[in-house]
């Protein structure tokens, strides 16, 4: 199986990549710092075009849209500058769409391709305790994008799942997270394996529970 994962140079993405490689799969990782197979800043349309050229003719069985940012952590209500909104949405939602768009020919070359979009429980309207307005909004948009992509891509035989990775102890999640990177990666890999056309459009937690939209 050929897996392409964005943001594969750290955190959950790095651990997922390591596990798939250990299992004998071909993994193409992306990172904006050039440390992975493909150099990709997901906010840069030109780099998406370069990735598409680099990947031309190569089937992608599983695309994991993992790259993202959380810039507004600990912002006060009088914060949240406009540029922070723009940067976050460019990475967390536009970046996801541009990645799927750039790799659509590769997904169509595979038999039963799958797309996994890493969102968050913070995307759900059932969890609105306040704060983190930008991150929450961007992840809600990613959830909405995934749901609509699942409808449009089902006739092409491509399944789309949206996932909450858990509150993970990473640079983004912080030291107080509920689970380790190992736990998150193991759970997510199991969820990706379950994804098919019957479950396309699902919003699942890392440990297999259906999450409220």
C-alpha positions as CSV (number, residue, x, y, z in Angstrom):
1,X,0.0,0.0,0.0
2,X,1.2,3.5,-0.8
3,X,0.4,6.1,1.8
4,X,1.0,9.8,1.6
5,X,0.8,11.8,4.8
6,X,1.2,15.5,5.2
7,X,3.0,16.9,8.2
8,X,5.0,13.6,8.6
9,X,8.0,15.1,10.3
10,X,6.7,15.4,13.9
11,X,4.1,14.4,16.4
12,X,1.3,12.0,15.3
13,X,2.3,12.2,11.6
14,X,5.8,11.1,12.3
15,X,4.7,8.1,14.4
16,X,2.0,7.0,11.9
17,X,4.7,7.1,9.1
18,X,7.1,5.1,11.2
19,X,4.5,2.4,11.9
20,X,3.4,2.1,8.3
21,X,7.0,1.8,7.1
22,X,7.7,-0.8,9.8
23,X,4.8,-2.8,8.4
24,X,6.3,-2.8,4.9
25,X,4.2,-0.1,3.3
26,X,5.5,2.6,1.0
27,X,5.2,6.0,2.7
28,X,5.6,9.4,1.1
29,X,5.8,12.0,3.8
30,X,5.6,15.7,3.4
31,X,7.0,18.5,5.5
32,X,7.5,22.2,4.9
33,X,11.0,22.1,6.3
34,X,12.3,19.7,3.6
35,X,12.9,16.9,6.0
36,X,10.6,14.4,4.3
37,X,10.3,12.9,0.8
38,X,8.2,15.8,-0.5
39,X,8.7,19.5,0.5
40,X,5.3,20.9,1.0
41,X,4.0,23.9,2.8
42,X,0.3,23.1,2.5
43,X,-0.6,26.8,2.3
44,X,1.5,27.2,-0.9
45,X,-0.3,26.4,-4.2
46,X,2.9,26.4,-6.1
47,X,4.3,23.6,-3.9
48,X,1.2,21.6,-4.4
49,X,1.7,21.8,-8.1
50,X,5.3,20.7,-7.6
51,X,4.1,17.8,-5.5
52,X,1.6,16.8,-8.2
53,X,4.4,16.7,-10.8
54,X,6.7,14.7,-8.5
55,X,3.9,12.2,-7.8
56,X,2.7,11.9,-11.4
57,X,1.7,8.4,-12.3
58,X,2.0,7.0,-8.8
59,X,-1.2,5.5,-7.2
60,X,-2.0,6.7,-3.7
61,X,-4.0,4.2,-1.7
62,X,-4.3,6.3,1.4
63,X,-4.0,10.0,1.8
64,X,-3.7,11.3,5.3
65,X,-4.3,15.0,5.6
66,X,-2.5,15.6,8.9
67,X,-0.7,18.9,8.6
68,X,-2.2,21.7,10.6
69,X,-1.5,24.5,13.0
70,X,-3.0,25.8,16.4
71,X,-2.0,29.4,16.5
72,X,-4.6,30.8,18.8
73,X,-4.0,28.7,21.9
74,X,-4.3,30.9,25.0
75,X,-5.5,33.9,23.1
76,X,-7.6,36.4,25.1
77,X,-11.0,37.6,23.8
78,X,-9.4,40.9,22.7
79,X,-6.8,38.9,20.7
80,X,-7.4,36.7,17.6
81,X,-5.9,39.1,15.0
82,X,-7.1,38.8,11.4
83,X,-3.8,37.5,10.2
84,X,-4.0,34.6,12.6
85,X,-7.4,33.7,11.2
86,X,-6.0,33.8,7.6
87,X,-2.9,31.7,8.5
88,X,-4.9,29.1,10.3
89,X,-7.5,28.6,7.6
90,X,-4.8,28.5,5.0
91,X,-3.2,25.6,6.7
92,X,-6.1,23.7,8.3
93,X,-8.7,23.9,5.6
94,X,-7.4,25.4,2.3
95,X,-4.3,23.2,2.7
96,X,-6.5,20.1,3.1
97,X,-8.5,20.9,-0.1
98,X,-5.4,21.8,-2.1
99,X,-3.7,18.5,-1.1
100,X,-6.8,16.4,-2.1
101,X,-7.1,18.4,-5.3
102,X,-3.4,18.0,-6.2
103,X,-3.4,14.2,-5.6
104,X,-6.8,13.3,-7.1
105,X,-5.2,11.7,-10.2
106,X,-3.1,9.5,-7.9
107,X,-6.1,8.5,-5.8
108,X,-8.0,7.7,-8.9
109,X,-5.2,5.4,-10.0
110,X,-5.6,3.3,-6.9
111,X,-8.2,0.6,-6.4
112,X,-10.4,1.7,-3.5
113,X,-8.5,4.7,-2.4
114,X,-9.1,6.4,1.0
115,X,-8.7,9.9,2.4
116,X,-8.3,10.5,6.1
117,X,-8.7,14.0,7.3
118,X,-7.5,14.8,10.8
119,X,-9.9,17.2,12.4
120,X,-10.7,17.4,16.1
121,X,-13.5,17.0,18.7
122,X,-13.2,20.8,18.8
123,X,-14.9,20.8,15.4
124,X,-18.1,19.5,16.9
125,X,-21.0,21.9,17.8
126,X,-21.6,19.7,20.8
127,X,-18.3,20.8,22.3
128,X,-18.3,24.6,22.6
129,X,-16.9,25.6,26.0
130,X,-15.4,28.9,24.5
131,X,-12.0,30.0,23.5
132,X,-9.7,28.8,20.6
133,X,-12.2,30.4,18.2
134,X,-9.9,30.2,15.2
135,X,-8.8,26.6,15.7
136,X,-12.3,25.4,16.4
137,X,-13.7,27.1,13.4
138,X,-11.0,25.8,11.1
139,X,-11.5,22.2,12.3
140,X,-15.2,22.5,11.9
141,X,-14.6,23.6,8.3
142,X,-12.4,20.6,7.8
143,X,-15.1,18.4,9.1
144,X,-17.6,20.0,6.7
145,X,-15.2,19.7,3.8
146,X,-14.6,16.0,4.5
147,X,-18.4,15.3,4.7
148,X,-19.0,17.0,1.3
149,X,-15.9,15.4,-0.3
150,X,-17.3,12.0,0.8
151,X,-20.5,12.6,-1.2
152,X,-18.7,13.8,-4.3
153,X,-16.0,11.1,-4.3
154,X,-18.1,8.1,-3.5
155,X,-19.1,7.6,-7.1
156,X,-15.3,7.5,-7.9
157,X,-14.9,4.7,-5.3
158,X,-12.9,6.9,-2.9
159,X,-13.9,6.9,0.7
160,X,-13.3,9.8,3.1
161,X,-13.2,9.7,6.8
162,X,-12.8,12.5,9.4
163,X,-11.0,11.8,12.7
164,X,-10.5,13.2,16.2
165,X,-7.0,12.0,17.1
166,X,-7.5,12.4,20.8
167,X,-5.9,15.0,23.1
168,X,-2.4,13.9,22.5
169,X,0.8,14.8,24.3
170,X,2.6,16.6,21.5
171,X,4.0,20.1,20.9
172,X,0.5,21.1,19.7
173,X,-1.5,19.2,22.3
174,X,0.7,20.0,25.3
175,X,2.1,18.0,28.2
176,X,-1.4,17.7,29.8
177,X,-2.9,15.6,27.0
178,X,-4.9,12.5,27.7
179,X,-3.0,10.0,25.5
180,X,0.4,9.4,24.1
181,X,1.5,9.7,20.5
182,X,1.8,5.9,20.4
183,X,-1.8,5.4,21.5
184,X,-3.1,8.0,19.0
185,X,-1.2,6.5,16.1
186,X,-2.2,2.9,16.9
187,X,-5.9,3.9,17.2
188,X,-5.9,6.1,14.0
189,X,-4.2,3.4,11.9
190,X,-6.9,1.0,13.0
191,X,-9.6,3.5,12.1
192,X,-8.1,4.1,8.6
193,X,-8.1,0.4,8.0
194,X,-11.8,0.2,8.7
195,X,-12.7,3.1,6.3
196,X,-14.6,2.0,3.2
197,X,-17.4,3.2,1.0
198,X,-20.0,2.0,3.5
199,X,-18.6,4.2,6.2
200,X,-17.5,7.2,4.1
201,X,-18.3,10.5,5.6
202,X,-17.8,9.2,9.1
203,X,-16.5,11.3,12.0
204,X,-14.7,9.0,14.4
205,X,-12.5,9.2,17.5
206,X,-9.1,7.7,17.6
207,X,-10.5,4.8,19.7
208,X,-13.4,3.9,17.3
209,X,-16.3,5.9,18.7
210,X,-18.7,7.8,16.5
211,X,-18.4,11.5,17.3
212,X,-21.3,13.9,17.2
213,X,-21.1,16.4,14.4
